[in-house]
Amino acid sequence: MKKFLIVSAAPFEIAPLVQRFEMKRVDFKVAECGIGAITAATKADELRIAASGRHVLFVGTSGTFAPFTVPSLCTASRIVWLPTCERLGLGYGIPRGTLHEVRLPPAQTRSLTADLPEMTVVCSPSISLEAGFTDDLLKVLDPSLCVENLELFSCIKPLLDSADRVEIVLGITNQIGPDAHEQWLKFHKDVAEMTADYIEEKL
């Protein structure tokens, strides 16, 4: 039987999933990476230890750079560290022009998330209020296939190094822009339920 580790930024993101796992008597543990990139980075070693030999489910929320109408679920094909200031051309990374990214295993290696849409997860230290990309970035990133999540880049490498398998389920709750937080407030509970429904069906 698989041993799961559910990783999330906060308990409310996974409360419905935890309830389903308890009802089905799934062998699982829970680990919080904390809210935001910096907090998640400080938890990296703790998460690496907790993930050892387990099937990790990273569950969270995200904002889309594409038009948004209703919440949905996605998974990740790659994870990119891209602070908003760099994405908008108001700063540059070190070394200049470097796109720091982590590529994830192909879909056929995922037992639970193989049929979710694959997105590039753009990670930033803060929630973005502007959705622009520089011309240089548009050559290597398609904004319509990108979502923003704060925590994932900071903890994905130790999870991949330690876990038996890592799968990612992100609920898309909002569009990147000035109304992002209000949309997130409206839909984050819905995507927590959607995530629980989806994973329960795949078990």
SEKOL-269455 format. One line per field, with one value per residue: residue in one letter; x, y, z of N, C-alpha, C in turn; residue number from 1. Coordinates in Angstrom, 1 decimal. Layout:
# residues N
residuo	(A  ...)
n.u	(X  ...)
n.v	(Y  ...)
n.w	(Z  ...)
ca.u	(X  ...)
ca.v	(Y  ...)
ca.w	(Z  ...)
c.u	(X  ...)
c.v	(Y  ...)
c.w	(Z  ...)
num	(NUM  ...)
//
This chain:
# residues 203
residuo	(M  K  K  F  L  I  V  S  A  A  P  F  E  I  A  P  L  V  Q  R  F  E  M  K  R  V  D  F  K  V  A  E  C  G  I  G  A  I  T  A  A  T  K  A  D  E  L  R  I  A  A  S  G  R  H  V  L  F  V  G  T  S  G  T  F  A  P  F  T  V  P  S  L  C  T  A  S  R  I  V  W  L  P  T  C  E  R  L  G  L  G  Y  G  I  P  R  G  T  L  H  E  V  R  L  P  P  A  Q  T  R  S  L  T  A  D  L  P  E  M  T  V  V  C  S  P  S  I  S  L  E  A  G  F  T  D  D  L  L  K  V  L  D  P  S  L  C  V  E  N  L  E  L  F  S  C  I  K  P  L  L  D  S  A  D  R  V  E  I  V  L  G  I  T  N  Q  I  G  P  D  A  H  E  Q  W  L  K  F  H  K  D  V  A  E  M  T  A  D  Y  I  E  E  K  L)
n.u	(0.8  0.5  2.3  1.4  2.4  1.0  1.5  1.1  0.5  -1.1  -3.5  -6.2  -6.3  -6.2  -8.0  -10.5  -9.5  -7.9  -9.9  -11.2  -9.1  -8.8  -11.3  -11.1  -9.1  -6.5  -2.9  -1.3  0.5  0.8  2.3  3.2  4.3  4.2  3.2  4.1  7.2  9.6  9.1  8.5  11.0  12.5  11.5  12.4  14.3  13.1  10.8  12.0  12.9  10.5  9.3  10.6  10.7  8.0  4.9  4.4  2.0  1.6  -0.3  -2.1  -3.0  -3.4  -2.8  -3.9  -2.5  -3.9  -7.2  -9.8  -12.5  -14.0  -13.1  -10.5  -8.5  -5.0  -1.8  1.8  4.4  6.8  8.7  9.3  11.4  10.6  10.5  8.1  9.1  11.2  9.8  8.3  10.3  11.6  13.7  16.6  17.6  20.1  22.7  22.5  19.7  19.2  17.1  15.8  14.9  12.9  12.5  9.9  9.1  7.9  4.4  3.5  4.6  3.1  0.7  -1.7  -2.2  -1.9  -3.7  -4.4  -4.3  -1.1  0.9  3.2  4.6  5.0  6.9  7.1  8.2  6.1  2.5  1.4  0.2  0.2  0.2  2.1  4.7  8.1  9.5  11.7  11.2  8.8  9.7  10.4  8.5  5.0  2.5  -0.2  -0.1  0.8  0.8  0.7  2.3  3.2  4.9  6.0  8.5  10.4  10.5  10.5  12.8  14.1  11.9  11.6  14.1  13.9  11.4  9.4  7.7  6.5  3.7  1.7  -1.0  -2.7  -5.1  -6.8  -7.6  -8.0  -7.4  -4.4  -3.8  -5.3  -7.6  -7.1  -6.9  -9.5  -10.9  -9.6  -10.4  -13.1  -13.1  -11.3  -12.1  -13.7  -11.9  -10.4  -12.3  -12.7  -10.2  -10.0  -12.1  -11.2  -8.7  -9.6  -11.2  -9.2  -7.7)
n.v	(-1.2  2.3  4.9  8.0  11.5  14.5  17.7  21.1  24.7  25.6  24.4  24.6  24.3  21.6  20.3  19.0  16.9  15.5  14.6  12.8  10.9  9.9  8.7  6.7  5.2  5.6  5.4  8.0  11.1  14.6  17.6  20.9  23.5  26.1  29.5  31.3  32.0  32.3  31.2  28.6  27.8  27.7  25.5  23.4  21.3  19.9  19.1  17.4  15.3  14.3  13.4  11.2  8.2  8.2  8.8  11.8  14.3  17.4  20.0  22.9  26.4  28.5  31.3  32.3  33.3  33.4  34.1  34.0  32.2  30.1  28.1  25.6  22.6  21.8  20.4  20.3  20.9  22.0  24.1  27.4  29.9  33.1  36.1  38.8  41.3  40.7  39.4  41.5  43.1  44.9  44.4  42.1  38.7  36.7  34.7  37.4  37.2  34.5  31.7  30.2  26.9  23.9  20.8  18.5  15.0  13.0  12.8  10.1  8.9  9.5  8.5  9.6  12.1  12.2  12.9  15.6  19.0  20.2  22.6  25.4  26.4  29.4  30.9  33.3  35.7  37.1  37.9  38.5  41.5  42.3  41.1  41.0  40.0  40.1  40.7  39.0  36.9  36.0  34.5  32.1  31.3  30.6  32.6  31.8  29.2  29.2  29.4  31.0  30.3  30.6  29.0  26.6  26.3  26.7  24.4  22.1  20.7  19.3  17.6  16.1  14.8  13.1  11.8  8.9  9.3  12.3  14.3  16.9  18.9  21.7  24.1  26.3  29.5  32.1  35.0  36.5  39.7  42.9  42.1  39.7  38.6  38.9  37.2  34.8  34.5  34.0  31.5  29.6  27.6  26.1  24.9  23.4  21.4  20.3  19.3  17.3  15.6  14.9  13.5  11.5  10.0  9.0  7.3)
n.w	(0.0  -0.8  0.8  1.6  1.5  2.2  1.1  1.8  1.7  3.8  6.2  5.5  2.7  2.2  3.8  3.0  1.5  3.4  5.1  3.3  2.9  5.5  5.9  4.0  5.1  4.3  4.2  5.4  5.9  6.9  5.9  6.4  4.2  4.7  4.2  1.4  -0.4  1.0  3.6  2.8  1.9  4.2  5.3  3.9  4.4  6.5  5.1  3.2  4.8  5.8  3.5  2.7  1.0  0.5  -1.3  -2.6  -2.5  -3.6  -2.8  -3.7  -4.4  -7.2  -9.5  -12.7  -15.9  -18.1  -19.5  -17.1  -15.9  -14.5  -11.6  -11.8  -12.1  -12.3  -13.2  -12.9  -15.3  -15.4  -13.2  -12.4  -11.2  -10.9  -10.1  -9.8  -10.5  -12.3  -14.3  -15.4  -16.3  -14.7  -13.2  -13.0  -13.1  -11.4  -12.5  -15.0  -17.1  -16.7  -16.5  -13.9  -13.4  -12.7  -14.1  -14.4  -13.9  -16.8  -17.9  -18.0  -15.8  -13.6  -11.4  -10.5  -11.5  -14.3  -16.2  -15.9  -17.0  -18.0  -16.7  -16.7  -13.8  -12.4  -10.0  -7.3  -4.9  -4.0  -4.3  -7.5  -9.1  -11.6  -15.0  -17.0  -19.4  -20.3  -23.6  -24.1  -22.4  -23.4  -25.5  -24.5  -22.7  -22.6  -21.7  -21.5  -20.8  -18.2  -14.7  -11.5  -8.4  -5.0  -3.4  -4.4  -5.9  -4.0  -2.4  -4.0  -5.0  -2.8  -2.2  -4.5  -4.5  -2.3  -2.1  -3.0  -5.1  -6.7  -7.0  -8.3  -7.5  -8.4  -7.7  -9.8  -9.0  -9.6  -11.7  -12.7  -11.5  -10.5  -9.1  -8.0  -5.4  -4.3  -6.0  -5.4  -2.7  -3.1  -4.4  -3.3  -1.4  -3.0  -4.8  -3.1  -2.4  -5.0  -5.6  -3.6  -4.5  -7.0  -6.5  -4.8  -6.6  -8.2  -6.7)
ca.u	(0.0  1.2  2.3  1.3  2.6  0.3  2.2  0.4  0.9  -2.0  -4.4  -7.5  -6.2  -6.3  -9.0  -11.4  -8.7  -7.5  -11.1  -11.4  -8.1  -9.2  -12.5  -10.7  -8.0  -5.2  -1.7  -0.8  1.0  0.6  3.4  3.0  5.5  4.0  2.7  5.1  8.4  10.7  8.8  8.7  12.5  13.0  11.0  12.8  15.0  12.0  10.0  12.8  12.9  9.1  8.9  11.4  10.0  6.5  4.3  4.1  1.0  1.7  -1.6  -2.2  -3.8  -2.6  -3.5  -3.6  -2.2  -4.9  -8.5  -10.3  -14.0  -14.4  -11.9  -10.2  -7.3  -3.9  -0.6  3.0  5.4  8.1  8.5  10.2  11.6  10.4  9.8  7.3  9.9  11.9  8.9  7.9  11.4  12.0  14.9  17.0  18.1  21.6  23.3  21.5  19.1  19.1  15.7  15.9  13.7  13.0  11.6  9.3  9.1  6.8  3.1  3.2  5.1  2.2  -0.4  -2.9  -2.3  -1.5  -4.7  -4.6  -3.5  0.2  1.2  4.5  4.3  5.8  7.0  7.5  8.1  4.8  1.4  1.5  -0.9  0.3  0.4  2.9  6.0  9.0  9.6  12.6  10.5  7.8  10.3  10.6  7.3  3.7  1.7  -1.5  0.2  1.5  0.1  1.6  2.2  4.3  5.7  6.5  9.9  11.3  10.6  10.3  14.0  14.2  10.8  12.0  15.3  13.6  10.2  9.3  7.1  6.0  2.7  1.3  -2.4  -3.0  -6.4  -6.7  -8.7  -8.1  -6.6  -3.4  -4.3  -5.7  -8.8  -6.7  -7.2  -11.0  -11.3  -9.1  -11.3  -14.4  -13.0  -10.3  -12.8  -14.2  -10.8  -10.1  -13.2  -12.4  -9.0  -10.4  -12.9  -10.4  -7.8  -10.4  -11.6  -8.0  -7.1)
ca.v	(0.0  3.5  5.8  9.4  12.7  15.6  18.9  22.3  25.9  25.9  23.3  24.8  23.9  20.1  19.8  18.0  15.7  14.8  13.9  11.6  9.9  9.3  7.8  5.5  4.6  5.7  5.7  9.4  12.2  15.9  18.5  22.3  24.2  27.5  30.4  32.2  31.3  32.3  30.2  27.3  27.5  27.4  24.2  22.5  20.1  19.2  18.4  16.3  14.2  13.8  12.8  10.0  6.9  8.4  9.3  13.1  15.1  18.8  20.6  24.3  27.2  29.3  32.2  32.0  34.4  33.3  34.5  33.1  32.2  29.3  27.4  24.3  21.9  21.6  19.9  21.1  20.2  22.6  25.1  28.4  31.0  34.3  37.2  39.7  42.4  40.2  39.1  42.8  43.9  45.9  43.9  40.9  37.7  36.5  35.6  38.1  36.4  33.1  31.3  29.1  26.1  22.5  20.0  17.4  13.7  13.0  12.5  8.7  8.4  10.0  7.6  10.3  13.4  12.2  13.5  17.0  19.9  20.5  24.1  25.9  27.1  30.6  31.2  34.6  35.9  37.8  37.7  39.5  42.3  42.6  39.8  41.1  39.2  40.8  40.1  37.9  35.8  35.4  33.5  30.8  31.0  31.0  33.0  31.1  27.9  29.5  29.8  31.5  29.8  31.2  28.1  25.3  26.3  26.7  23.1  21.0  19.9  18.3  16.6  15.2  14.1  12.2  11.0  7.8  10.0  13.6  14.7  18.2  19.4  23.1  24.7  27.7  30.2  33.5  35.6  37.4  41.1  43.6  41.4  38.3  38.2  38.7  35.9  33.7  34.3  33.4  30.1  28.7  26.5  25.2  24.1  22.3  20.3  19.8  18.5  16.1  14.8  14.4  12.5  10.3  9.2  8.3  6.3)
ca.w	(0.0  -0.9  1.9  1.1  2.3  1.6  1.4  1.4  2.5  4.9  6.4  4.8  1.3  2.1  4.8  2.4  1.1  4.6  5.5  2.4  3.2  6.8  5.7  3.3  5.9  3.5  5.0  5.0  6.8  6.4  6.2  5.9  3.8  5.1  3.2  0.8  -0.9  2.1  4.6  2.3  1.8  5.5  5.7  2.8  5.0  7.2  4.1  2.6  5.8  5.9  2.2  2.4  0.7  0.4  -2.5  -2.2  -3.2  -3.3  -3.1  -3.5  -5.3  -8.2  -10.4  -14.2  -16.7  -19.2  -19.1  -16.0  -15.8  -13.4  -11.1  -12.4  -11.6  -13.2  -12.6  -13.3  -16.2  -15.0  -12.1  -12.7  -10.2  -11.7  -9.4  -10.7  -11.1  -13.5  -15.4  -15.9  -16.9  -13.7  -12.6  -13.7  -12.2  -11.2  -13.5  -15.8  -18.2  -16.4  -16.1  -13.0  -13.5  -12.4  -15.0  -13.7  -14.7  -17.8  -17.4  -17.8  -14.5  -12.6  -11.3  -10.1  -12.2  -15.7  -17.2  -15.6  -17.9  -17.5  -16.8  -16.1  -12.5  -12.1  -8.6  -7.0  -3.5  -3.6  -5.2  -8.6  -9.5  -13.0  -15.7  -18.2  -19.6  -21.2  -24.9  -24.0  -21.7  -24.3  -26.4  -23.8  -21.9  -23.1  -20.6  -21.5  -20.2  -17.0  -13.5  -10.4  -7.1  -4.3  -2.5  -5.0  -6.3  -2.8  -1.8  -4.9  -5.2  -1.7  -2.3  -5.6  -4.1  -1.2  -2.2  -3.9  -6.3  -6.4  -7.9  -7.9  -7.9  -8.1  -8.1  -10.4  -8.3  -10.0  -12.8  -12.2  -11.7  -9.2  -8.4  -7.8  -4.0  -4.2  -6.7  -4.6  -1.5  -3.6  -5.0  -2.7  -0.8  -4.1  -5.4  -2.1  -2.6  -6.3  -5.4  -2.9  -5.3  -8.1  -6.0  -4.3  -7.7  -8.8  -5.8)
c.u	(0.9  1.1  2.4  1.9  1.9  1.0  1.3  0.9  0.2  -3.0  -5.7  -7.5  -6.4  -7.3  -9.9  -10.7  -8.3  -8.7  -11.4  -10.4  -8.4  -10.3  -12.1  -9.6  -6.7  -4.1  -1.2  -0.3  0.8  1.8  3.0  4.3  5.4  3.7  3.8  6.4  9.5  10.4  8.9  10.2  13.0  12.6  11.5  13.4  14.0  11.1  10.7  12.8  11.5  8.7  9.6  10.6  8.5  6.1  3.7  3.0  1.2  0.4  -1.6  -3.1  -2.9  -3.5  -3.0  -3.3  -3.1  -6.2  -9.1  -11.8  -14.4  -13.1  -11.8  -8.9  -6.3  -2.8  0.6  3.9  6.8  7.7  9.7  10.2  11.6  9.7  9.1  8.2  10.7  11.0  8.4  9.0  11.9  13.2  15.4  17.6  19.6  21.9  22.2  21.0  18.8  17.6  15.9  14.7  14.0  12.0  11.1  9.2  7.9  5.5  2.9  3.8  4.2  1.0  -1.7  -3.2  -2.0  -2.5  -5.1  -3.8  -2.2  0.5  2.7  4.1  5.4  5.8  7.6  7.4  6.8  3.8  1.5  0.2  -0.9  0.7  1.4  4.2  6.8  9.1  10.6  12.0  9.4  8.4  10.5  9.4  6.0  2.8  0.4  -1.3  1.0  0.5  1.1  1.2  3.4  5.4  6.5  8.0  10.8  11.4  10.6  11.6  14.2  13.1  11.2  13.2  15.0  12.5  10.3  8.7  6.5  4.9  2.1  -0.2  -2.6  -4.4  -6.2  -7.9  -8.9  -7.2  -5.6  -3.8  -4.8  -6.8  -8.4  -7.2  -8.7  -11.5  -10.8  -10.0  -12.6  -14.3  -12.1  -10.9  -13.3  -13.1  -10.3  -11.0  -13.0  -11.2  -9.3  -11.2  -12.1  -9.4  -8.5  -10.8  -10.4  -7.4  -7.4)
c.v	(1.3  4.3  7.2  10.4  13.8  16.9  20.1  23.5  26.0  24.7  23.4  24.3  22.4  19.5  18.8  16.7  14.9  14.0  12.7  10.5  9.2  8.3  6.5  4.8  4.5  6.0  7.0  10.2  13.5  16.7  19.9  22.9  25.7  28.3  31.3  31.4  31.2  31.3  28.8  26.9  27.1  26.0  23.1  21.2  19.3  18.4  17.2  15.1  13.5  13.0  11.5  8.8  7.0  9.0  10.7  13.7  16.5  19.4  22.1  25.0  28.0  30.3  32.0  33.4  34.4  33.9  33.5  33.3  31.4  28.5  26.0  23.8  21.8  20.9  20.7  20.2  20.8  23.8  26.1  29.5  32.3  35.4  38.2  40.8  42.0  40.0  40.4  43.6  45.0  45.5  42.7  40.0  37.6  35.1  36.2  37.2  34.9  32.8  30.0  28.2  24.6  21.8  18.8  16.1  13.7  12.5  11.0  8.1  8.8  9.1  8.4  11.5  13.4  12.8  15.0  17.8  20.3  22.0  24.3  26.8  28.2  30.9  32.5  34.8  36.6  37.6  38.9  40.2  42.7  41.3  39.9  40.2  40.1  40.1  38.9  36.7  35.1  34.4  32.1  30.4  31.4  31.3  32.2  29.7  28.1  29.8  30.2  30.8  30.2  30.1  27.0  25.3  26.1  25.4  21.9  20.1  18.9  17.3  15.6  14.3  12.9  11.3  9.9  8.4  11.3  13.9  16.0  18.5  20.8  23.5  26.1  28.5  31.6  33.8  36.5  38.9  41.7  43.0  40.0  37.8  38.0  37.5  34.7  33.4  33.6  31.9  29.2  27.5  25.5  24.3  23.1  21.1  19.6  18.9  17.2  15.1  14.1  13.2  11.3  9.4  8.4  7.3  4.9)
c.w	(0.0  0.5  1.3  2.1  1.5  2.1  0.9  2.2  3.8  5.0  5.6  3.3  1.2  3.1  4.2  2.0  2.3  5.1  4.7  2.7  4.5  6.7  5.0  3.9  5.0  4.5  4.6  6.2  6.1  6.8  5.6  5.4  4.2  3.9  2.7  0.5  0.2  3.1  4.1  2.2  3.1  6.0  4.8  3.4  5.7  6.2  3.5  3.5  5.8  4.6  1.9  2.2  0.5  -1.0  -2.1  -3.1  -2.7  -3.8  -2.8  -4.4  -6.2  -8.9  -11.8  -14.9  -17.9  -18.7  -18.1  -16.0  -14.5  -12.9  -11.8  -11.7  -12.7  -12.4  -13.2  -14.2  -15.8  -14.0  -12.3  -11.6  -11.0  -11.0  -10.3  -11.3  -12.3  -14.6  -16.1  -16.5  -16.0  -12.9  -13.4  -12.7  -12.2  -11.5  -14.4  -16.9  -17.9  -16.0  -15.2  -13.0  -13.1  -13.3  -14.2  -14.6  -15.7  -17.2  -17.1  -16.5  -13.4  -12.6  -11.0  -11.0  -13.7  -16.6  -16.8  -16.6  -17.2  -17.8  -16.3  -14.9  -12.3  -10.7  -8.3  -5.5  -3.0  -4.6  -6.2  -8.8  -10.9  -13.8  -16.8  -18.2  -20.6  -22.6  -24.9  -23.4  -22.6  -25.4  -25.8  -22.9  -22.6  -21.9  -20.4  -20.8  -18.8  -15.9  -12.4  -9.1  -6.3  -3.8  -3.3  -5.3  -5.1  -2.2  -2.7  -5.0  -4.0  -1.7  -3.4  -5.2  -3.1  -1.4  -3.1  -5.2  -5.8  -7.4  -7.4  -8.4  -7.5  -8.6  -8.6  -9.8  -8.8  -11.2  -12.2  -12.5  -10.4  -8.5  -8.0  -6.4  -3.8  -4.9  -5.9  -3.4  -1.9  -3.9  -4.3  -2.0  -1.9  -4.7  -4.4  -2.2  -4.0  -6.3  -4.7  -3.7  -6.4  -7.6  -5.5  -5.5  -8.3  -7.9  -6.1)
num	(1  2  3  4  5  6  7  8  9  10  11  12  13  14  15  16  17  18  19  20  21  22  23  24  25  26  27  28  29  30  31  32  33  34  35  36  37  38  39  40  41  42  43  44  45  46  47  48  49  50  51  52  53  54  55  56  57  58  59  60  61  62  63  64  65  66  67  68  69  70  71  72  73  74  75  76  77  78  79  80  81  82  83  84  85  86  87  88  89  90  91  92  93  94  95  96  97  98  99  100  101  102  103  104  105  106  107  108  109  110  111  112  113  114  115  116  117  118  119  120  121  122  123  124  125  126  127  128  129  130  131  132  133  134  135  136  137  138  139  140  141  142  143  144  145  146  147  148  149  150  151  152  153  154  155  156  157  158  159  160  161  162  163  164  165  166  167  168  169  170  171  172  173  174  175  176  177  178  179  180  181  182  183  184  185  186  187  188  189  190  191  192  193  194  195  196  197  198  199  200  201  202  203)
//
